[in-house]
């Protein structure tokens, strides 16, 4: 019987492992990947974080390098490996969780490598699980190359002709700018982009947000609710400049498509050769077979990661307690909070 099983060995799972190790808890971290940092390694080649190294570390180990500089995705992948090694965290890779059920002593976690019994389960699979792609994408011609942003690596994957990037988040913006340097590029967005500078006065904008207390505002505060409603801005001016010089052409929200044509919210139509779906992900927990976890809208019921089910926790959810809850710079606070809660329920 384990004290705690952590599902997921990304930044959330490793941060949880750090605090469980401090508590001398008997625990195990399970992950279906073949290596630590695999999700980061598989992202597009040019990916660079917009959060600086100063705000891209997990508890107990700083990310090396210029603190106001911006790390690459491979740098983060290597850091996660080093982190697990530095604290000797018990990670079982190539182990996919098939189901989690309750039993008299806690939970039974069934995996591709057998069953584990545990008092506590921490679901730390993160927000990047199942690709969100519109249903009508199946109506598009097979001659249109379609990739989700998680499958995109570099421009060499695309076929000849134009490209439409669908989704106005930071990943979509970065990919559109990169592609615009060598081909006709369109970017479909649901609302007008808002821009934040990456640096102000030589310091990261996150340093300023930290000093102003913005990074730590809670999700339930009036400021936190306002920020959530507005959504994330685009960091940096690359897309803004690309739109200004017309190397990236902005289109309205995509509403439908058929054959090689995409239809937009303003009734305009575009014939496309390539599409990058930078439309994000959706969380799916079909394997979590425990009653009382989800509401009628299938949303997780929790208070800062603590579910109504004794011994079941969530970590790394977007805005779990604040903006950075799903990011490297914020997940540690929620992990510490969960471990503190575990202490009160076992003492």
N, C-alpha and C positions, 0 to 999 in steps of 0.2 A: 504493500500500500504506500503510494506516494503522498506526501503532504500536498503538493501542488503540481499539476500538469499545465504547462504553458503551451498554447497552440499558436505557432508562428515564431520564427527566429529572425524577424526583421528588427528594426530599431525598437519597436514596442516590446517584443518578446525579450530582447537582450537587456533592455532597461529594467524590465520586470525581474529578470534573472539576477541583475546586479543587487537589487534590494532583497531578494529572497536569499541570496548568498550571504549577505550581511546578517540576516536573521538565522543563519545556519539551518535553513529549511531543507528538507529532503524533497527535491523537485527535479523535473525534467522538462526540457524545451523540445517540442516536436516541430519538424518542418518538412514539407514535401519536396523542397528543393534539393539539388545535389551538392550545393555549396553555399556557404554564407555569403550574403551580398548578391545572390543570383539575380534578384529582381532589378537591382541597380545596374548590374552588368549588362542586362538585356535591353536597357533603355537606349534611345538613339545616341549615336556616336558623339555628337556635339553637345550633349546635355551638360549644362553647367548650372549649379544651384544659384538662385537669386538671394538665398540667405548666406551670409558670410561664414567663414570657419568659426568665428566667435560665437555664432548661434547655430552651429551644426554639430554639436557634440552631445554625447550621452553622459549621464552622471558618472563621475569618477575618472574620466579619461578625456583630455582635450584633444581636439583634432589638430595635428601639427601643420605648420605653415603660417603664412601671413594672415593674421586674424581678421583683417577687414577685406581679405581677398575671397574669391568665390571658388569653392571646390568643384571638381569634375565628378561625374557619376562613378567613374572607376576609383577615384580617391575615396569616395564614401563606401564603396563595396569593400575595398581593402581595409578601411577603418573598422567596419563591422567585424571582419575576420579577426583583426588585431584585438578588438574589444573582447570578443568571446575568449580568446587565448589569454589576454591579460588577467581576466578574472576567473579563468578555468571554469567556464559555464558548461553545464552538462547539456549538450545539444545533440539530438538524434536526427540526422538528416535522412533524406530519401524515405520519409515516413509520412504517409498521407493519412489524415484522420477521416474515417468513414462514418463514424457516428459517436455522439456523446449522449448517454442516457443516465438517469438517476438510479441509484441503488440505496440500500439501507445505510451503508457507510459513507456515501458521498456520490461518486460518479464512476461510470465505466466508459473509458475512452477506447473505442475499437479502431485499430489502424491496420495498414497493410503489413505491419510487422507484429501483429498480435494485439492483445488487450492489456490495458493499464487500469488499475484501480487507484483512485485518488480522492482525497477529501475536498480539494479545491480545483477548479478549472478556471484558467484565465485565457479568454479568447483574444489573441493578439495578432489576428490575421491582417489587420490594417484595412484601409479603404480601397485598396487596389486589387479587386478580386475578379469580378466578371465584367468583361468588356460591354459597354453600353453602345449599341449600334442600332439605328432606326430599322424597323421591320421592313420598310420599303426597299432597303438596300438589296434585298434578294430579287427585286424587280428590275434591277439595273443590268445592262448587257454584260456578258462575260468578257467583252472587249474593254470594259472599264476596270482598271486595276484599283482594287480597294484594299486599304490597309488601316488597321486601327493604330493610333499613335504608339501603343505599346509594341507593335510589330515593326514600326518604322525604325530603320537604322541610319540610312543616309540616302542622298538623291539617286545613287546608282540603282536602287531597287525599282525606280519608277520607269515606265515606258515613255516613249516619245509623246509630246503634246503637253497640254496645259495641266494644271493641278488645282484642285479645290481642297482647301483645308477647312474642315467643318468643326467649329468650336473656338471660342474666343478667350480661352484660358492661357496661362503662361506657356504651357507646352505647345498649344496650337500656334501661338504667336511666334515662338522660337523656331518652330518647324517651317512656318510660312516664310519667315525672313530668310532662313537658310535656302529654301527652294527658290525663292524669288531671284537669287543671284544667277540662276542659270535657265529659268523657264518662266513662262507666263503663269502667274500665281494669283489665285483668288482666296479670300478668307471670309467665310460665312459666320456671322455673329448674331446673337439674339438682342444685343444692346450695344450702345456706343461704348468703345473701350475707355476705361479710366487708367491713367498712367501715374505711377510713382517713380521717382528717381531711384537708382540703385545706391547712389552715394550723395551726401550733402556735406560740403566742406571737407571732403576727403574721408569722411566717416560713413559707414554703411547706414542706410536709412533705418535699418533695424536697430542700430545703436541709438538713434534718435527716438524711435518708437519705444524702446526700452526705457530710456531716460524720462520720457513723458508718461510712462506707466501704461501705454496702450497694449503692449505685448501681454500684460498680465491681467487685463480686464476679463472678468468672468462672463461666461455665456449667458447668464441670467441677468446681468446688469443692463442698464439702459444703453450704455455705449456698446456693450457686447452685442446686444440685439440689433442695434443699428448697423454695426459692421457686418454681421451675418446677413442682414437684409440686402446690403449693398453688394456683397460678394467680394472676392479678391480682385484687386487692381492688377494691371500689368506692370511688372517691374522693369525699368529701363526704357530707353527711347528708341530702340532699334525698329520696332514695328511702326511707331509714330513716324519715323523718318522714311520708312519704306512706303507707307501709305502716302505721305506727302509727295514723294517723287514718283508715285504711281507704279512702283515695282511690285507692290501688293495692292490688289483692288478689293475693296470691301463689298461684300454682298449681305443681303438681309438673311434672316433665319431660314434655314432649309425646312420645307414643309412636305416635300414629296419628290419622287423621282421615278423615271421609267426609261428603259433602254439606255441611252447615253445622255439623257437630259435630266437636269436637276431643276426643280421648281422652288422658288423662294417666296417668302412671306409677302413680298411686294408684287407678286405675280410675274416677275421676270423669270426667264428660263436661260440656262447655260448648258451648252454641250461640253461634256468633260471627258478627259482621257484617264485621269488619275484622281482618286479621292483619298485623303487622309482623314479618318474619323477621329478627331481629337475631342471626343464626346464623353470622355471620362469612363467611370466604372460604376457598377452597382454591387451592393453587398448581398450575398446569398448565404444563408445558413441552413440549408436543407438537412445537413448532417447533425444539426443541433436539435436533438429530439427530446427537449425538456419543456414541460408545460410552464406557462406563466412568464415567459421571456419576452414575447412580442405582443404588441397591441393589435387592434383590428386592422391597422394599416400596414402591419408586418414590420413596424419600426421597433427597434430594441427599447425595452423599458429599463431605464437605469438612472441612477443619480451619481454622476461622476464616475461611471464605470461599475458601480455596485448594483447588481440586479436584484429583483425581489426574491430570487431563488438563493437560499443560503449556500455559500461556497462557489457561486458562479459570478465571474467578473468579466468585464470587457476593457480592453486597453487599445489606444491608438485610433479611436473614433474621431472623425472631424468634429471640432468644437465640443469634445467630450467635457472639457471644463473651460477652455479658452482657445484662442485661435491656433496656437501651436500644438494642440493636443495630438494631432496625427503626424507631427513633424519631429525631426531630431531634437530641435531646441526645446520642445515642450512636453514630450512624452514622459520624461523622467518624473516630473511633478505628479502626474496621475498615477504612475507606477508606485511611487512612494506612498501616496494616499491609500492605494489599495492594500499595500502591505500593512500599513498602520491599522486599516480596518480588520485585516485578518488577525492581527494581534489581539484586538478587542473581542473577537469571536472565539478565540481558542484559549484565553486566559481566564 
